[in-house]
């Protein structure tokens, strides 16, 4: 799966022809996004563009955002990175697109221990109560973020 080049250009507010040719593979995006999360103290980390892309996906392309977040969660090396994803873009995705994205999220969580683990870190004060209840049900089985290490890598 990939992020279409046109969507990356849209997210970065640049002409599409200024980007490298081809679409952006999700695994490559996930690695760069995680590298950015691993550099929170840098003023301008080299992979900062990934923040703009994930925020755009969350806002305008929720299904693709869920796929991108799953790719990052599936390769995150520690609980801190997963917690940042959970409390940031995953929570924003579910708060902003709850009714439309909760079904695909539940389905994905059933097959992904990493996603279930991340969902335990979604609190969402802006979250609709029914969506939050479904999130809690989707992550009921398995360890919680406050319990320490994430499930093993797939």
Buried (B, 14 or more C-beta within 10 A) or exposed (E): EBBBBEBBBBBBEEEEEEBEEEBBEBBEBBBBBBEBBBBEEEEEBEBEBBBEBBBBBBBEBBEBBBBBBBBBBBBBEEBBBBBBBBBBBBBBBBBBBBEEBBEBBBEBBEEBBBBBBBBBBBEBEEBBEEBBEBBEEBBEEBBEBEEEEBBEEE
